[in-house]
Amino acid sequence: MRIFRTLDELPPDFGPSALTIGNFDGVHAGHRRILRRVKEVAAERGLKPSALTFDPHPSKIVSPARAPRLMTSPDQRCALMQAEGIAQVFIMPFDQQVVQLTPEQFVERVLVRKLGVRAMVLGHDFCFGYKQSGNVQVLRELGGKYGFTTEEVKAVTVRGRVVSSTALRQLIEAGRVAQAARLLERSYALEGDVVPGRGVGSKQTVPTLNLAANTEVLPAVGVYVTRTHDLDAPRVWPSVTNVGYRPTFADGRTLSIETFLLEPLAGGTPRHIRVEFLWRVRDERQFPDAQSLKQQILRDAGLAQAYFRRAKKWTCRSVS
């Protein structure tokens, strides 16, 4: 995948492109339908499947008080878009100069002149330009002038619920990670560095990996069945993860994300991990002593192992 982060970086051969535009936070089922359609249109017309996204999120410039917490970094979005067949992404810096562009200025200066757009594929609620004055219909009209087509993709619903980044944030922050996975078409995951803990687990309960997540949206405080990936090597472990304030040992003010691996850690401690949240086990709670907490962790591990056994059995049935 080719990734560009400034207008000056964009090469002359970015186009001709089939392009979609959006924030794509989470890259959920609705986004995926748009991205897949971009790939189809590009293949049909001999264009380059492309996307334009923004950093920072436009709301952080236009209305900081209402800016949403983000589920994915720009680089994570790019990786997820690449999995859907997008070949190149322009991560456009969003600033006051961009805010002031009228819809036609944005189309002519960015989409046509820099990105060589020949086909646009957009979500049903797409808006752009000064004071959000542009929409899909405006793009259709401008396409007639500048030589590109515009296609609108309808909203995706899952079990009667419209898929949106807002709905996903609500589910994740309520701890409803299994329901969120349906809207994402994948499990919600946190990525980041493994950082030193306080050493309590290795001495008094069970050893854990402590994650410094680079994401703003975290699952609700509690214990989860998870799957942990080493981002630097092909290693994956079933695991149990606690998101919380460690009330048994800590002061209750510092949030931590601690993962207990259910299989041996062979090959050294990973430096960078991804933790996928599969199912919520229970709320976090305080225990009278370290031994009581250890016993509960082992019970949680037993529940997690049963979860993975059921999942494996279901997968085998589906394949056969």
Secondary structure, 3 states (H helix, E strand, C coil): CEEECCHHHCCHHHCCEEEEECCCCCCCHHHHHHHHHHHHHHHHHCCEEEEEEEECCHHHHHCHHHCCCCCCCHHHHHHHHHHCCCCEEEEEECCHHHHCCCHHHHHHHHHHCCCCEEEEEEECCCEECHHHCEEHHHHHHHHHHHCCEEEEECCCEECCEECCHHHHHHHHHCCCHHHHHHHHCCCEEEEEEEECCCCHHHHHCCCCEEEEECCCCCCCCEEEEEEEEECCCCCEEEEEEEEECCCCCCCCCCCEEEEEECCCCCCCCCCEEEEEEEEEEECCCCCCCHHHHHHHHHHHHHHHHHHHHHHHHHHHHHHC
